[in-house]
Amino acid sequence: MENIINKMLERINFKIRYAQENFTEWNVAHERRMAEIDGMIDMLSIVTGKEYVITENGLEER
């Protein structure tokens, strides 16, 4: 289970970095990326029972 959680964290952090690096202006594509990331964070929160927040350094546990 710990392995799955770590893989989810790595994938979410990758998507966050990609979204941050490619952000030029708020548009439909960026909104879609952020919605996907939010959904993944929600799933991770349900699985772990912990709350996470997006920061400049990626995903952090609150």
PQR file of N, CA, C, O and H, with PARSE charges and radii, in Angstrom:
ATOM      1  N   MET A   1       0.828  -1.198   0.000 -0.4000 1.5000
ATOM      2  CA  MET A   1       0.000   0.000   0.000 -0.0000 2.0000
ATOM      3  C   MET A   1       0.874   1.265   0.000  0.5500 1.7000
ATOM      4  O   MET A   1       0.575   2.239  -0.690 -0.5500 1.4000
ATOM      5  N   GLU A   2       1.944   1.230   0.776 -0.4000 1.5000
ATOM      6  CA  GLU A   2       2.851   2.373   0.851 -0.0000 2.0000
ATOM      7  C   GLU A   2       3.467   2.669  -0.517  0.5500 1.7000
ATOM      8  O   GLU A   2       3.659   3.829  -0.880 -0.5500 1.4000
ATOM      9  H   GLU A   2       2.187   0.439   1.336  0.4000 1.0000
ATOM     10  N   ASN A   3       3.774   1.617  -1.270 -0.4000 1.5000
ATOM     11  CA  ASN A   3       4.337   1.765  -2.607 -0.0000 2.0000
ATOM     12  C   ASN A   3       3.356   2.478  -3.547  0.5500 1.7000
ATOM     13  O   ASN A   3       3.758   3.333  -4.336 -0.5500 1.4000
ATOM     14  H   ASN A   3       3.618   0.674  -0.975  0.4000 1.0000
ATOM     15  N   ILE A   4       2.093   2.128  -3.459 -0.4000 1.5000
ATOM     16  CA  ILE A   4       1.069   2.751  -4.298 -0.0000 2.0000
ATOM     17  C   ILE A   4       0.927   4.227  -3.952  0.5500 1.7000
ATOM     18  O   ILE A   4       0.804   5.067  -4.844 -0.5500 1.4000
ATOM     19  H   ILE A   4       1.767   1.434  -2.817  0.4000 1.0000
ATOM     20  N   ILE A   5       0.942   4.547  -2.660 -0.4000 1.5000
ATOM     21  CA  ILE A   5       0.826   5.938  -2.222 -0.0000 2.0000
ATOM     22  C   ILE A   5       2.015   6.757  -2.711  0.5500 1.7000
ATOM     23  O   ILE A   5       1.845   7.885  -3.174 -0.5500 1.4000
ATOM     24  H   ILE A   5       1.042   3.865  -1.936  0.4000 1.0000
ATOM     25  N   ASN A   6       3.219   6.193  -2.610 -0.4000 1.5000
ATOM     26  CA  ASN A   6       4.407   6.906  -3.088 -0.0000 2.0000
ATOM     27  C   ASN A   6       4.352   7.141  -4.592  0.5500 1.7000
ATOM     28  O   ASN A   6       4.753   8.204  -5.066 -0.5500 1.4000
ATOM     29  H   ASN A   6       3.356   5.276  -2.234  0.4000 1.0000
ATOM     30  N   LYS A   7       3.857   6.160  -5.348 -0.4000 1.5000
ATOM     31  CA  LYS A   7       3.720   6.331  -6.797 -0.0000 2.0000
ATOM     32  C   LYS A   7       2.705   7.426  -7.124  0.5500 1.7000
ATOM     33  O   LYS A   7       2.910   8.221  -8.041 -0.5500 1.4000
ATOM     34  H   LYS A   7       3.531   5.296  -4.963  0.4000 1.0000
ATOM     35  N   MET A   8       1.604   7.458  -6.359 -0.4000 1.5000
ATOM     36  CA  MET A   8       0.602   8.504  -6.563 -0.0000 2.0000
ATOM     37  C   MET A   8       1.200   9.879  -6.275  0.5500 1.7000
ATOM     38  O   MET A   8       0.972  10.827  -7.027 -0.5500 1.4000
ATOM     39  H   MET A   8       1.437   6.812  -5.613  0.4000 1.0000
ATOM     40  N   LEU A   9       1.965   9.989  -5.187 -0.4000 1.5000
ATOM     41  CA  LEU A   9       2.604  11.261  -4.841 -0.0000 2.0000
ATOM     42  C   LEU A   9       3.570  11.708  -5.935  0.5500 1.7000
ATOM     43  O   LEU A   9       3.584  12.879  -6.313 -0.5500 1.4000
ATOM     44  H   LEU A   9       2.150   9.219  -4.577  0.4000 1.0000
ATOM     45  N   GLU A  10       4.369  10.785  -6.439 -0.4000 1.5000
ATOM     46  CA  GLU A  10       5.311  11.110  -7.514 -0.0000 2.0000
ATOM     47  C   GLU A  10       4.576  11.597  -8.758  0.5500 1.7000
ATOM     48  O   GLU A  10       4.974  12.585  -9.375 -0.5500 1.4000
ATOM     49  H   GLU A  10       4.357   9.833  -6.132  0.4000 1.0000
ATOM     50  N   ARG A  11       3.511  10.904  -9.121 -0.4000 1.5000
ATOM     51  CA  ARG A  11       2.747  11.264 -10.326 -0.0000 2.0000
ATOM     52  C   ARG A  11       2.087  12.633 -10.163  0.5500 1.7000
ATOM     53  O   ARG A  11       2.110  13.450 -11.084 -0.5500 1.4000
ATOM     54  H   ARG A  11       3.188  10.101  -8.620  0.4000 1.0000
ATOM     55  N   ILE A  12       1.501  12.880  -8.995 -0.4000 1.5000
ATOM     56  CA  ILE A  12       0.853  14.166  -8.745 -0.0000 2.0000
ATOM     57  C   ILE A  12       1.889  15.287  -8.776  0.5500 1.7000
ATOM     58  O   ILE A  12       1.653  16.332  -9.382 -0.5500 1.4000
ATOM     59  H   ILE A  12       1.483  12.216  -8.247  0.4000 1.0000
ATOM     60  N   ASN A  13       3.030  15.076  -8.129 -0.4000 1.5000
ATOM     61  CA  ASN A  13       4.074  16.096  -8.128 -0.0000 2.0000
ATOM     62  C   ASN A  13       4.585  16.370  -9.538  0.5500 1.7000
ATOM     63  O   ASN A  13       4.881  17.516  -9.875 -0.5500 1.4000
ATOM     64  H   ASN A  13       3.222  14.227  -7.636  0.4000 1.0000
ATOM     65  N   PHE A  14       4.693  15.329 -10.368 -0.4000 1.5000
ATOM     66  CA  PHE A  14       5.096  15.516 -11.766 -0.0000 2.0000
ATOM     67  C   PHE A  14       4.084  16.395 -12.492  0.5500 1.7000
ATOM     68  O   PHE A  14       4.464  17.324 -13.204 -0.5500 1.4000
ATOM     69  H   PHE A  14       4.453  14.398 -10.095  0.4000 1.0000
ATOM     70  N   LYS A  15       2.797  16.106 -12.314 -0.4000 1.5000
ATOM     71  CA  LYS A  15       1.753  16.882 -12.978 -0.0000 2.0000
ATOM     72  C   LYS A  15       1.733  18.330 -12.490  0.5500 1.7000
ATOM     73  O   LYS A  15       1.492  19.247 -13.275 -0.5500 1.4000
ATOM     74  H   LYS A  15       2.488  15.351 -11.735  0.4000 1.0000
ATOM     75  N   ILE A  16       1.985  18.537 -11.202 -0.4000 1.5000
ATOM     76  CA  ILE A  16       2.029  19.893 -10.651 -0.0000 2.0000
ATOM     77  C   ILE A  16       3.198  20.666 -11.270  0.5500 1.7000
ATOM     78  O   ILE A  16       3.028  21.804 -11.708 -0.5500 1.4000
ATOM     79  H   ILE A  16       2.181  17.793 -10.563  0.4000 1.0000
ATOM     80  N   ARG A  17       4.382  20.050 -11.305 -0.4000 1.5000
ATOM     81  CA  ARG A  17       5.548  20.710 -11.900 -0.0000 2.0000
ATOM     82  C   ARG A  17       5.288  21.048 -13.366  0.5500 1.7000
ATOM     83  O   ARG A  17       5.631  22.139 -13.822 -0.5500 1.4000
ATOM     84  H   ARG A  17       4.520  19.126 -10.950  0.4000 1.0000
ATOM     85  N   TYR A  18       4.688  20.123 -14.099 -0.4000 1.5000
ATOM     86  CA  TYR A  18       4.382  20.358 -15.514 -0.0000 2.0000
ATOM     87  C   TYR A  18       3.431  21.542 -15.663  0.5500 1.7000
ATOM     88  O   TYR A  18       3.636  22.407 -16.515 -0.5500 1.4000
ATOM     89  H   TYR A  18       4.410  19.237 -13.728  0.4000 1.0000
ATOM     90  N   ALA A  19       2.398  21.577 -14.836 -0.4000 1.5000
ATOM     91  CA  ALA A  19       1.426  22.670 -14.912 -0.0000 2.0000
ATOM     92  C   ALA A  19       2.073  24.004 -14.556  0.5500 1.7000
ATOM     93  O   ALA A  19       1.774  25.019 -15.183 -0.5500 1.4000
ATOM     94  H   ALA A  19       2.232  20.875 -14.143  0.4000 1.0000
ATOM     95  N   GLN A  20       2.953  24.016 -13.563 -0.4000 1.5000
ATOM     96  CA  GLN A  20       3.619  25.253 -13.167 -0.0000 2.0000
ATOM     97  C   GLN A  20       4.594  25.731 -14.234  0.5500 1.7000
ATOM     98  O   GLN A  20       4.665  26.928 -14.513 -0.5500 1.4000
ATOM     99  H   GLN A  20       3.196  23.191 -13.054  0.4000 1.0000
ATOM    100  N   GLU A  21       5.341  24.818 -14.831 -0.4000 1.5000
ATOM    101  CA  GLU A  21       6.331  25.196 -15.842 -0.0000 2.0000
ATOM    102  C   GLU A  21       5.691  25.711 -17.125  0.5500 1.7000
ATOM    103  O   GLU A  21       6.255  26.574 -17.798 -0.5500 1.4000
ATOM    104  H   GLU A  21       5.283  23.846 -14.604  0.4000 1.0000
ATOM    105  N   ASN A  22       4.530  25.192 -17.464 -0.4000 1.5000
ATOM    106  CA  ASN A  22       3.890  25.551 -18.726 -0.0000 2.0000
ATOM    107  C   ASN A  22       2.782  26.583 -18.580  0.5500 1.7000
ATOM    108  O   ASN A  22       2.054  26.850 -19.536 -0.5500 1.4000
ATOM    109  H   ASN A  22       4.071  24.490 -16.917  0.4000 1.0000
ATOM    110  N   PHE A  23       2.645  27.169 -17.387 -0.4000 1.5000
ATOM    111  CA  PHE A  23       1.596  28.154 -17.173 -0.0000 2.0000
ATOM    112  C   PHE A  23       1.997  29.492 -17.782  0.5500 1.7000
ATOM    113  O   PHE A  23       3.027  30.057 -17.415 -0.5500 1.4000
ATOM    114  H   PHE A  23       3.237  26.952 -16.610  0.4000 1.0000
ATOM    115  N   THR A  24       1.205  29.991 -18.694 -0.4000 1.5000
ATOM    116  CA  THR A  24       1.428  31.320 -19.253 -0.0000 2.0000
ATOM    117  C   THR A  24       0.248  32.226 -18.921  0.5500 1.7000
ATOM    118  O   THR A  24       0.426  33.393 -18.575 -0.5500 1.4000
ATOM    119  H   THR A  24       0.368  29.532 -18.992  0.4000 1.0000
ATOM    120  N   GLU A  25      -0.943  31.683 -19.028 -0.4000 1.5000
ATOM    121  CA  GLU A  25      -2.151  32.410 -18.665 -0.0000 2.0000
ATOM    122  C   GLU A  25      -3.237  31.387 -18.346  0.5500 1.7000
ATOM    123  O   GLU A  25      -3.161  30.231 -18.761 -0.5500 1.4000
ATOM    124  H   GLU A  25      -1.089  30.734 -19.308  0.4000 1.0000
ATOM    125  N   TRP A  26      -4.235  31.828 -17.611 -0.4000 1.5000
ATOM    126  CA  TRP A  26      -5.319  30.918 -17.260 -0.0000 2.0000
ATOM    127  C   TRP A  26      -6.158  30.659 -18.497  0.5500 1.7000
ATOM    128  O   TRP A  26      -6.740  31.584 -19.063 -0.5500 1.4000
ATOM    129  H   TRP A  26      -4.297  32.767 -17.274  0.4000 1.0000
ATOM    130  N   ASN A  27      -6.222  29.392 -18.922 -0.4000 1.5000
ATOM    131  CA  ASN A  27      -7.026  29.032 -20.085 -0.0000 2.0000
ATOM    132  C   ASN A  27      -7.655  27.659 -19.847  0.5500 1.7000
ATOM    133  O   ASN A  27      -7.487  27.069 -18.780 -0.5500 1.4000
ATOM    134  H   ASN A  27      -5.749  28.641 -18.462  0.4000 1.0000
ATOM    135  N   VAL A  28      -8.360  27.170 -20.820 -0.4000 1.5000
ATOM    136  CA  VAL A  28      -9.091  25.912 -20.677 -0.0000 2.0000
ATOM    137  C   VAL A  28      -8.151  24.738 -20.405  0.5500 1.7000
ATOM    138  O   VAL A  28      -8.461  23.873 -19.585 -0.5500 1.4000
ATOM    139  H   VAL A  28      -8.497  27.649 -21.687  0.4000 1.0000
ATOM    140  N   ALA A  29      -7.017  24.704 -21.079 -0.4000 1.5000
ATOM    141  CA  ALA A  29      -6.079  23.593 -20.889 -0.0000 2.0000
ATOM    142  C   ALA A  29      -5.530  23.581 -19.465  0.5500 1.7000
ATOM    143  O   ALA A  29      -5.419  22.525 -18.843 -0.5500 1.4000
ATOM    144  H   ALA A  29      -6.765  25.406 -21.745  0.4000 1.0000
ATOM    145  N   HIS A  30      -5.190  24.756 -18.960 -0.4000 1.5000
ATOM    146  CA  HIS A  30      -4.662  24.831 -17.590 -0.0000 2.0000
ATOM    147  C   HIS A  30      -5.753  24.452 -16.590  0.5500 1.7000
ATOM    148  O   HIS A  30      -5.483  23.760 -15.609 -0.5500 1.4000
ATOM    149  H   HIS A  30      -5.280  25.614 -19.466  0.4000 1.0000
ATOM    150  N   GLU A  31      -6.960  24.895 -16.833 -0.4000 1.5000
ATOM    151  CA  GLU A  31      -8.071  24.558 -15.949 -0.0000 2.0000
ATOM    152  C   GLU A  31      -8.308  23.049 -15.931  0.5500 1.7000
ATOM    153  O   GLU A  31      -8.586  22.477 -14.877 -0.5500 1.4000
ATOM    154  H   GLU A  31      -7.179  25.457 -17.630  0.4000 1.0000
ATOM    155  N   ARG A  32      -8.200  22.407 -17.090 -0.4000 1.5000
ATOM    156  CA  ARG A  32      -8.375  20.962 -17.184 -0.0000 2.0000
ATOM    157  C   ARG A  32      -7.268  20.232 -16.415  0.5500 1.7000
ATOM    158  O   ARG A  32      -7.537  19.266 -15.700 -0.5500 1.4000
ATOM    159  H   ARG A  32      -7.975  22.872 -17.946  0.4000 1.0000
ATOM    160  N   ARG A  33      -6.011  20.703 -16.568 -0.4000 1.5000
ATOM    161  CA  ARG A  33      -4.897  20.092 -15.827 -0.0000 2.0000
ATOM    162  C   ARG A  33      -5.112  20.208 -14.320  0.5500 1.7000
ATOM    163  O   ARG A  33      -4.901  19.246 -13.582 -0.5500 1.4000
ATOM    164  H   ARG A  33      -5.793  21.487 -17.149  0.4000 1.0000
ATOM    165  N   MET A  34      -5.529  21.378 -13.873 -0.4000 1.5000
ATOM    166  CA  MET A  34      -5.721  21.601 -12.440 -0.0000 2.0000
ATOM    167  C   MET A  34      -6.885  20.753 -11.905  0.5500 1.7000
ATOM    168  O   MET A  34      -6.826  20.263 -10.777 -0.5500 1.4000
ATOM    169  H   MET A  34      -5.700  22.160 -14.473  0.4000 1.0000
ATOM    170  N   ALA A  35      -7.926  20.583 -12.702 -0.4000 1.5000
ATOM    171  CA  ALA A  35      -9.047  19.745 -12.292 -0.0000 2.0000
ATOM    172  C   ALA A  35      -8.599  18.290 -12.150  0.5500 1.7000
ATOM    173  O   ALA A  35      -9.011  17.598 -11.219 -0.5500 1.4000
ATOM    174  H   ALA A  35      -7.973  20.981 -13.618  0.4000 1.0000
ATOM    175  N   GLU A  36      -7.760  17.831 -13.070 -0.4000 1.5000
ATOM    176  CA  GLU A  36      -7.234  16.466 -12.994 -0.0000 2.0000
ATOM    177  C   GLU A  36      -6.377  16.291 -11.740  0.5500 1.7000
ATOM    178  O   GLU A  36      -6.484  15.281 -11.044 -0.5500 1.4000
ATOM    179  H   GLU A  36      -7.426  18.393 -13.826  0.4000 1.0000
ATOM    180  N   ILE A  37      -5.524  17.280 -11.457 -0.4000 1.5000
ATOM    181  CA  ILE A  37      -4.677  17.227 -10.273 -0.0000 2.0000
ATOM    182  C   ILE A  37      -5.534  17.235  -9.009  0.5500 1.7000
ATOM    183  O   ILE A  37      -5.264  16.476  -8.079 -0.5500 1.4000
ATOM    184  H   ILE A  37      -5.436  18.101 -12.022  0.4000 1.0000
ATOM    185  N   ASP A  38      -6.556  18.079  -8.965 -0.4000 1.5000
ATOM    186  CA  ASP A  38      -7.450  18.132  -7.798 -0.0000 2.0000
ATOM    187  C   ASP A  38      -8.127  16.788  -7.561  0.5500 1.7000
ATOM    188  O   ASP A  38      -8.262  16.351  -6.418 -0.5500 1.4000
ATOM    189  H   ASP A  38      -6.775  18.696  -9.721  0.4000 1.0000
ATOM    190  N   GLY A  39      -8.551  16.134  -8.637 -0.4000 1.5000
ATOM    191  CA  GLY A  39      -9.176  14.818  -8.506 -0.0000 2.0000
ATOM    192  C   GLY A  39      -8.213  13.785  -7.954  0.5500 1.7000
ATOM    193  O   GLY A  39      -8.589  12.964  -7.118 -0.5500 1.4000
ATOM    194  H   GLY A  39      -8.441  16.489  -9.566  0.4000 1.0000
ATOM    195  N   MET A  40      -6.966  13.824  -8.421 -0.4000 1.5000
ATOM    196  CA  MET A  40      -5.965  12.886  -7.929 -0.0000 2.0000
ATOM    197  C   MET A  40      -5.658  13.142  -6.455  0.5500 1.7000
ATOM    198  O   MET A  40      -5.466  12.200  -5.687 -0.5500 1.4000
ATOM    199  H   MET A  40      -6.661  14.491  -9.100  0.4000 1.0000
ATOM    200  N   ILE A  41      -5.610  14.418  -6.059 -0.4000 1.5000
ATOM    201  CA  ILE A  41      -5.365  14.759  -4.660 -0.0000 2.0000
ATOM    202  C   ILE A  41      -6.527  14.284  -3.793  0.5500 1.7000
ATOM    203  O   ILE A  41      -6.313  13.781  -2.690 -0.5500 1.4000
ATOM    204  H   ILE A  41      -5.766  15.183  -6.683  0.4000 1.0000
ATOM    205  N   ASP A  42      -7.751  14.442  -4.284 -0.4000 1.5000
ATOM    206  CA  ASP A  42      -8.916  13.957  -3.538 -0.0000 2.0000
ATOM    207  C   ASP A  42      -8.849  12.449  -3.322  0.5500 1.7000
ATOM    208  O   ASP A  42      -9.131  11.964  -2.226 -0.5500 1.4000
ATOM    209  H   ASP A  42      -7.925  14.851  -5.180  0.4000 1.0000
ATOM    210  N   MET A  43      -8.477  11.707  -4.364 -0.4000 1.5000
ATOM    211  CA  MET A  43      -8.349  10.253  -4.228 -0.0000 2.0000
ATOM    212  C   MET A  43      -7.263   9.887  -3.222  0.5500 1.7000
ATOM    213  O   MET A  43      -7.441   8.979  -2.410 -0.5500 1.4000
ATOM    214  H   MET A  43      -8.249  12.101  -5.254  0.4000 1.0000
ATOM    215  N   LEU A  44      -6.136  10.599  -3.277 -0.4000 1.5000
ATOM    216  CA  LEU A  44      -5.045  10.350  -2.342 -0.0000 2.0000
ATOM    217  C   LEU A  44      -5.479  10.641  -0.910  0.5500 1.7000
ATOM    218  O   LEU A  44      -5.132   9.899   0.009 -0.5500 1.4000
ATOM    219  H   LEU A  44      -5.992  11.337  -3.937  0.4000 1.0000
ATOM    220  N   SER A  45      -6.228  11.707  -0.720 -0.4000 1.5000
ATOM    221  CA  SER A  45      -6.720  12.052   0.615 -0.0000 2.0000
ATOM    222  C   SER A  45      -7.664  10.985   1.158  0.5500 1.7000
ATOM    223  O   SER A  45      -7.630  10.662   2.346 -0.5500 1.4000
ATOM    224  H   SER A  45      -6.510  12.310  -1.466  0.4000 1.0000
ATOM    225  N   ILE A  46      -8.497  10.449   0.293 -0.4000 1.5000
ATOM    226  CA  ILE A  46      -9.424   9.386   0.718 -0.0000 2.0000
ATOM    227  C   ILE A  46      -8.657   8.136   1.117  0.5500 1.7000
ATOM    228  O   ILE A  46      -8.975   7.505   2.125 -0.5500 1.4000
ATOM    229  H   ILE A  46      -8.524  10.711  -0.671  0.4000 1.0000
ATOM    230  N   VAL A  47      -7.650   7.777   0.333 -0.4000 1.5000
ATOM    231  CA  VAL A  47      -6.877   6.563   0.603 -0.0000 2.0000
ATOM    232  C   VAL A  47      -6.053   6.690   1.880  0.5500 1.7000
ATOM    233  O   VAL A  47      -5.997   5.758   2.682 -0.5500 1.4000
ATOM    234  H   VAL A  47      -7.391   8.290  -0.485  0.4000 1.0000
ATOM    235  N   THR A  48      -5.408   7.854   2.069 -0.4000 1.5000
ATOM    236  CA  THR A  48      -4.498   8.012   3.206 -0.0000 2.0000
ATOM    237  C   THR A  48      -5.176   8.563   4.449  0.5500 1.7000
ATOM    238  O   THR A  48      -4.687   8.356   5.560 -0.5500 1.4000
ATOM    239  H   THR A  48      -5.454   8.611   1.417  0.4000 1.0000
ATOM    240  N   GLY A  49      -6.291   9.260   4.284 -0.4000 1.5000
ATOM    241  CA  GLY A  49      -6.954   9.894   5.415 -0.0000 2.0000
ATOM    242  C   GLY A  49      -6.248  11.175   5.840  0.5500 1.7000
ATOM    243  O   GLY A  49      -6.489  11.679   6.937 -0.5500 1.4000
ATOM    244  H   GLY A  49      -6.688   9.428   3.381  0.4000 1.0000
ATOM    245  N   LYS A  50      -5.375  11.709   4.980 -0.4000 1.5000
ATOM    246  CA  LYS A  50      -4.631  12.931   5.278 -0.0000 2.0000
ATOM    247  C   LYS A  50      -5.031  14.011   4.285  0.5500 1.7000
ATOM    248  O   LYS A  50      -5.520  13.718   3.194 -0.5500 1.4000
ATOM    249  H   LYS A  50      -5.179  11.300   4.089  0.4000 1.0000
ATOM    250  N   GLU A  51      -4.817  15.260   4.675 -0.4000 1.5000
ATOM    251  CA  GLU A  51      -5.144  16.377   3.802 -0.0000 2.0000
ATOM    252  C   GLU A  51      -3.868  16.899   3.149  0.5500 1.7000
ATOM    253  O   GLU A  51      -2.836  17.022   3.809 -0.5500 1.4000
ATOM    254  H   GLU A  51      -4.420  15.498   5.561  0.4000 1.0000
ATOM    255  N   TYR A  52      -3.937  17.203   1.868 -0.4000 1.5000
ATOM    256  CA  TYR A  52      -2.781  17.675   1.111 -0.0000 2.0000
ATOM    257  C   TYR A  52      -3.090  19.032   0.497  0.5500 1.7000
ATOM    258  O   TYR A  52      -4.244  19.360   0.224 -0.5500 1.4000
ATOM    259  H   TYR A  52      -4.776  17.103   1.333  0.4000 1.0000
ATOM    260  N   VAL A  53      -2.036  19.816   0.284 -0.4000 1.5000
ATOM    261  CA  VAL A  53      -2.178  21.138  -0.304 -0.0000 2.0000
ATOM    262  C   VAL A  53      -1.059  21.335  -1.343  0.5500 1.7000
ATOM    263  O   VAL A  53       0.058  20.849  -1.165 -0.5500 1.4000
ATOM    264  H   VAL A  53      -1.098  19.550   0.505  0.4000 1.0000
ATOM    265  N   ILE A  54      -1.381  22.058  -2.430 -0.4000 1.5000
ATOM    266  CA  ILE A  54      -0.394  22.337  -3.471 -0.0000 2.0000
ATOM    267  C   ILE A  54       0.407  23.573  -3.060  0.5500 1.7000
ATOM    268  O   ILE A  54      -0.167  24.607  -2.720 -0.5500 1.4000
ATOM    269  H   ILE A  54      -2.288  22.452  -2.574  0.4000 1.0000
ATOM    270  N   THR A  55       1.723  23.460  -3.094 -0.4000 1.5000
ATOM    271  CA  THR A  55       2.609  24.585  -2.805 -0.0000 2.0000
ATOM    272  C   THR A  55       3.557  24.786  -3.982  0.5500 1.7000
ATOM    273  O   THR A  55       3.468  24.082  -4.988 -0.5500 1.4000
ATOM    274  H   THR A  55       2.189  22.620  -3.370  0.4000 1.0000
ATOM    275  N   GLU A  56       4.464  25.749  -3.850 -0.4000 1.5000
ATOM    276  CA  GLU A  56       5.455  25.981  -4.902 -0.0000 2.0000
ATOM    277  C   GLU A  56       6.365  24.776  -5.085  0.5500 1.7000
ATOM    278  O   GLU A  56       6.887  24.552  -6.177 -0.5500 1.4000
ATOM    279  H   GLU A  56       4.536  26.321  -3.033  0.4000 1.0000
ATOM    280  N   ASN A  57       6.557  24.000  -4.027 -0.4000 1.5000
ATOM    281  CA  ASN A  57       7.460  22.840  -4.064 -0.0000 2.0000
ATOM    282  C   ASN A  57       6.736  21.538  -4.382  0.5500 1.7000
ATOM    283  O   ASN A  57       7.326  20.462  -4.287 -0.5500 1.4000
ATOM    284  H   ASN A  57       6.133  24.182  -3.140  0.4000 1.0000
ATOM    285  N   GLY A  58       5.482  21.626  -4.752 -0.4000 1.5000
ATOM    286  CA  GLY A  58       4.724  20.421  -5.068 -0.0000 2.0000
ATOM    287  C   GLY A  58       3.673  20.166  -3.989  0.5500 1.7000
ATOM    288  O   GLY A  58       3.194  21.092  -3.334 -0.5500 1.4000
ATOM    289  H   GLY A  58       5.003  22.501  -4.829  0.4000 1.0000
ATOM    290  N   LEU A  59       3.338  18.936  -3.827 -0.4000 1.5000
ATOM    291  CA  LEU A  59       2.293  18.538  -2.894 -0.0000 2.0000
ATOM    292  C   LEU A  59       2.860  18.347  -1.503  0.5500 1.7000
ATOM    293  O   LEU A  59       3.885  17.688  -1.328 -0.5500 1.4000
ATOM    294  H   LEU A  59       3.726  18.184  -4.360  0.4000 1.0000
ATOM    295  N   GLU A  60       2.192  18.925  -0.508 -0.4000 1.5000
ATOM    296  CA  GLU A  60       2.650  18.772   0.876 -0.0000 2.0000
ATOM    297  C   GLU A  60       1.473  18.380   1.755  0.5500 1.7000
ATOM    298  O   GLU A  60       0.334  18.787   1.530 -0.5500 1.4000
ATOM    299  H   GLU A  60       1.359  19.460  -0.650  0.4000 1.0000
ATOM    300  N   GLU A  61       1.780  17.593   2.744 -0.4000 1.5000
ATOM    301  CA  GLU A  61       0.770  17.156   3.697 -0.0000 2.0000
ATOM    302  C   GLU A  61       0.484  18.311   4.656  0.5500 1.7000
ATOM    303  O   GLU A  61       1.404  18.967   5.145 -0.5500 1.4000
ATOM    304  H   GLU A  61       2.705  17.262   2.927  0.4000 1.0000
ATOM    305  N   ARG A  62      -0.791  18.547   4.918 -0.4000 1.5000
ATOM    306  CA  ARG A  62      -1.150  19.636   5.818 -0.0000 2.0000
ATOM    307  C   ARG A  62      -1.192  19.135   7.239  0.5500 1.7000
ATOM    308  O   ARG A  62      -1.478  19.904   8.156 -0.5500 1.4000
ATOM    309  H   ARG A  62      -1.538  18.014   4.521  0.4000 1.0000
TER
END
